C-alpha cells in the first residue's frame, strides 16, 4: 500500500488519508475510538472498492494512526470536524458513510451537517458512549478524578489503557445524538454482533427506536464480537454497503 497523503484542515489539524478515485456514490470509512485506517475492515473495504471501481476514502482522525496530534488532546467534536473536513474537501457527490464503533456515532453527527450523504452503514455503532459507556459506569471516585485531575486511565481489551479526559467527557455531552431528534432521510443499515462486549445489542436497539428513518434495518450476527472482522462479517459488510449504494443511486 502506498504512503498516505495528508490534508490540513481549516482548524490546522493534519490528517493522513488514503483515497481511491472511481465512480460514485463514494464510500467513506469512519474508524473507531483509538483505531486507525490500517485496520482490517478499512483496508479490506478499500480493496473491495478498488475492485468495484468505486470511489473510496479512509483516513485517521487527529491523534489517531498517522495523523498529527496526541490522542489525549482530542474529543468527539474535533474528530467529527476532521471527518467533515475530509469529506467536504476530498470527495464529490453523494457519499455512503461506513461507521465502525465511534465512527457510527460520527456518521450520525455528520448526517445532521452534510447534505451529500447517500446512506449510512454502521458496524457496532457506539453513539453517546462517552456519557453512557464511561461516565455512567464511573463511580464517584473515578468521576472526581476526571473532573479534578483532568483524566483517568481505563483498562482496554486492545492493549494499553485508554486515557479518558475531562475534555472528552464534557465535549461528548455537546455531541449526544440519542437525546434529541435524529432524522435520517436515507437508507441506514446497522450491523451488530451479539457477543460484542463493548457495545451491547441494547444500544443498537435504542438507536433503532430513537431515529426517524423510513428505511432502517438492524442485522444481528450471533457470536460475533466488537471487531466484526471475520471473513463472513467482511462479506456481510460488503453486501450491506452494496444494498445501500443501490438505494443511494435510486434516490439520486
C-alpha positions in Angstrom: 0.0 0.0 0.0 1.4 3.4 -0.9 2.2 6.1 1.7 -0.7 8.2 2.9 -1.4 11.7 1.6 -2.1 14.5 4.1 -4.8 17.1 4.4 -4.5 20.1 6.6 -7.9 21.2 7.8 -9.1 24.8 8.5 -8.6 24.1 12.2 -4.9 23.3 11.4 -5.1 19.6 12.1 -3.0 17.5 9.6 -4.9 14.3 8.7 -3.4 11.2 6.9 -5.6 9.5 4.3 -5.8 7.0 1.5 -8.2 7.5 -1.4 -9.2 5.7 -4.5 -10.9 7.6 -7.3 -13.7 5.8 -9.0 -17.4 6.1 -9.8 -19.9 7.4 -7.3 -21.6 7.3 -5.0 -18.4 7.1 -3.0 -17.8 5.2 0.2 -16.1 6.8 3.3 -14.9 4.6 6.2 -15.1 6.2 9.6 -13.0 4.3 12.2 -13.4 3.7 15.9 -12.0 5.2 19.1 -8.2 5.0 19.1 -8.4 2.9 16.0 -6.8 3.8 12.6 -7.2 3.4 8.9 -4.9 0.4 8.7 -7.5 -1.8 10.5 -8.7 -4.9 8.7 -12.2 -3.5 7.9 -10.8 -0.3 6.4 -8.1 -2.0 4.3 -10.5 -4.7 3.2 -13.1 -2.2 2.1 -10.6 -0.2 0.1 -9.5 -3.3 -1.8 -13.2 -4.2 -2.4 -14.0 -0.6 -3.6 -11.0 -0.7 -6.0 -12.1 -4.0 -7.4 -15.6 -2.4 -8.0 -14.2 0.8 -9.5 -15.8 2.6 -6.6 -14.6 5.9 -5.0 -13.4 5.2 -1.5 -11.8 7.3 1.3 -10.3 6.2 4.6 -8.4 8.5 7.0 -7.1 8.9 10.5 -8.7 11.4 12.9 -6.3 13.8 14.6 -4.4 12.0 17.3 -5.0 8.6 15.6 -2.8 6.5 13.4 -0.6 8.5 11.1 -2.3 11.9 11.6 -0.7 14.6 13.7 -1.7 15.3 17.3 -2.0 13.4 20.6 -4.9 11.1 21.2 -5.4 12.5 24.7 -5.9 16.1 23.3 -8.8 15.1 21.1 -12.6 14.7 21.6 -15.7 13.6 19.6 -16.5 17.1 18.3 -13.0 17.6 16.9 -12.9 14.1 15.3 -16.3 14.8 13.7 -14.9 18.1 12.4 -12.0 16.1 11.0 -14.4 13.7 9.2 -16.5 16.6 7.9 -13.4 18.4 6.5 -12.1 15.2 4.9 -15.4 14.5 3.2 -16.0 18.1 2.1 -12.5 18.6 0.8 -11.7 15.3 -0.8 -14.9 13.9 -2.2 -17.6 14.9 -4.6 -21.2 13.9 -4.9 -23.2 11.6 -2.7 -21.2 9.5 -0.2 -22.2 6.4 1.8 -20.7 6.6 5.3 -19.5 3.3 6.9 -19.0 4.0 10.6 -17.4 1.5 12.9 -18.0 1.9 16.7 -17.2 5.6 17.4 -17.3 6.1 13.6 -21.0 5.1 13.8 -21.6 8.0 16.2 -19.7 10.3 14.0 -21.7 9.2 11.0 -24.8 10.2 12.8 -23.4 13.6 13.7 -22.4 14.1 10.0 -26.0 13.2 9.0 -27.1 16.4 10.6 -24.3 18.5 9.0 -23.8 17.3 5.4 -26.2 17.3 2.5 -24.3 14.8 0.4 -24.9 11.7 2.5 -26.5 9.0 0.4 -26.7 6.4 3.1 -25.1 5.1 6.3 -23.9 1.7 7.3 -22.9 1.3 11.0 -20.8 -1.5 12.5 -21.2 -1.9 16.2 -22.2 1.7 16.4 -21.4 3.4 19.7 -23.4 6.6 19.9 -23.1 8.7 23.1 -20.5 6.2 24.5 -18.6 8.9 26.4 -21.7 9.5 28.5 -23.5 6.1 28.5 -20.4 3.9 28.4 -17.8 5.7 30.5 -19.4 8.4 32.7 -22.4 6.3 33.6 -20.3 3.5 34.8 -17.7 5.6 36.7 -18.0 5.6 40.5 -17.8 8.8 42.5 -14.1 8.5 43.0 -13.5 8.0 39.3 -15.7 10.9 38.3 -13.9 13.1 40.8 -10.5 12.1 39.3 -11.7 13.0 35.8 -13.0 16.4 36.9 -10.2 17.3 39.3 -7.2 15.8 37.7 -8.4 16.1 34.1 -8.1 12.4 33.1 -8.3 8.8 34.2 -6.8 5.6 32.7 -9.3 2.9 31.9 -8.4 -0.7 31.1 -8.8 -1.7 27.5 -9.2 -5.1 25.8 -7.0 -3.7 23.0 -3.7 -3.2 24.8 -2.7 -0.2 26.8 -5.3 1.6 28.9 -7.5 4.3 27.3 -7.0 7.8 28.7 -10.4 9.3 29.3 -10.2 13.0 29.7 -12.4 15.7 31.1 -12.4 17.3 27.7 -13.7 14.1 26.1 -16.5 13.8 28.6 -17.6 17.4 28.5 -17.4 17.7 24.8 -19.2 14.4 24.4 -22.2 16.0 26.1 -22.4 18.5 23.3 -22.4 15.8 20.6 -25.1 13.4 22.0 -27.5 12.1 19.3 -29.8 9.9 21.4 -31.3 12.7 23.4 -32.7 14.9 20.6 -34.5 14.3 17.3 -32.4 12.2 14.8 -33.7 12.4 11.3 -32.0 10.1 8.8 -33.6 10.7 5.3 -31.7 7.9 3.6 -31.1 4.1 3.9 -29.5 3.1 7.1 -28.2 -0.4 7.9 -26.8 -1.3 11.3 -24.7 -4.4 11.9 -24.1 -5.8 15.4 -22.5 -8.9 16.9 -24.4 -10.5 19.8 -21.1 -11.3 21.6 -19.9 -7.6 21.5 -18.6 -6.8 25.0 -18.0 -3.1 24.2 -21.4 -2.2 22.6 -24.5 -4.0 23.6 -27.4 -5.1 21.4 -29.4 -2.8 23.6 -27.5 0.2 22.2 -28.3 -0.9 18.7 -32.0 -1.3 19.5 -32.1 2.1 21.3 -30.7 3.7 18.1 -33.3 1.9 16.0 -36.1 3.1 18.3 -34.8 6.6 18.5 -34.0 7.5 14.9 -36.6 8.8 12.5 -35.9 6.8 9.3 -38.2 5.2 6.7 -35.5 2.7 5.6 -33.6 1.4 8.6 -32.7 -2.2 9.4 -30.6 -3.9 12.1 -28.8 -7.2 11.5 -27.6 -9.1 14.5 -24.9 -11.7 13.9 -24.8 -14.4 16.6 -21.4 -14.9 18.3 -19.5 -12.0 16.6 -17.6 -9.6 18.8 -16.8 -5.9 18.6 -14.2 -6.2 15.9 -16.8 -7.7 13.5 -13.9 -8.5 11.1 -14.1 -12.3 10.5 -14.3 -13.3 6.8 -18.1 -13.8 7.0 -18.5 -10.4 8.6 -16.4 -8.7 6.0 -18.5 -10.2 3.3 -21.7 -9.1 5.1 -20.3 -5.6 5.3 -19.7 -5.6 1.6 -23.2 -6.8 0.7 -24.7 -4.3 3.1 -22.9 -1.4 1.5 -23.9 -2.6 -1.9 -27.5 -2.5 -1.0 -27.2 1.0 0.5 -25.4 2.1 -2.6 -28.2 0.8 -4.8 -30.7 2.8 -2.8 -28.5 5.9 -3.0 -28.4 5.7 -6.8 -32.1 5.1 -6.9 -32.8 8.2 -4.8 -30.5 10.4 -6.8 
